[in-house]
């Protein structure tokens, strides 16, 4: 049983941000800019050409910890979901991760340890940044275009042959199996800073880093849930339909 | 650390709802079920194996005390009674007891206490071996140097199976999963020298 009060389209965007500042980084992904005035979510979505239902579901997922309406979300077109996921990638790669990196460079230790500790951390974070980049790049270049193509073909009942060929080369099950956990290094980094790294001289920087790491982790968890519980099952079903269609043709 | 699990027995729907929403505020807690009577009490406990049972006094009095005793022994859960008013010279002073007219903070304190008691028990068992052993240090050094499980096994004259077991234990003890994370730990704790690693030069 869940007892959540959902955000509705009548809600003023300004008061929503007052009640949950974390949503600000989320609405930026819909290209909504500050200076909302008294406008409601509905008004802003209309003026920006944003799908209100989709916008509401996304902010409700991020706002309410236990809210994840799988069936409802699967009704939205893949292209819409993918567009949002890409915007999230940009937020991770261009905003969040550089900000954390900048903070890591500011950490200071006394004496000889400084250089050593910084070198270790820089190397670790560098690896992490590259891993996230590679992961998101692979999704944007291979996985997402594939899902959009499959959906389009299924909807318009065209390119079935080509779809089937693509499916034989790459299936969404590959993705589900390989969907490697970019959260693992993040969790390790949290533990390294909290438990194992000798305390830096400027603790306030370490605290800022941790705050950002926790925020990024939470965001990534939502992101992965959308991919694994919405994108994958949706495409799986379409693939199955295509397979059936293909085999019935041959008969 | 796994979640602390709760089961609630309370007649009134509204009160049950209240207790549920309170428990939901507690970190790492989960509610396995909520019931309005003592029907099937034994089988519920046996099947769900809760850590904490919050139970209304009236429902509590309907349960055969011998049955309850045996269940407590076998499944070692903590009972928290909940009732209207404090009875003077109540006999169950050693059991947790919450009252409907208490403030949120008092109730949460009592539940917290019950949780930390349970955690205390399980922690003692875990604590004993959270130190990294010499053998594990040797394996950590190999992992940091980028060796595969097979290479480590050959280096240390042990089976690959043993290497895997050691690695699992290291990950559990340190809370670090990835090779790069383990490498950082190994360097910080001088298990390996940074200059020995190609990528840090």
Interface residues (C-beta under 8 A of the other chain):
Chain A: X1 X3 X116 X117 X119 X120 X121 X123 X124 X127 X128 X184 X185 X187 X188 X189 X191 X192 X195 X196 X197 X198
Chain B: X17 X20 X21 X24 X174 X175 X176 X177 X178 X180 X181 X183 X184 X185 X187 X188 X189 X194 X199 X200
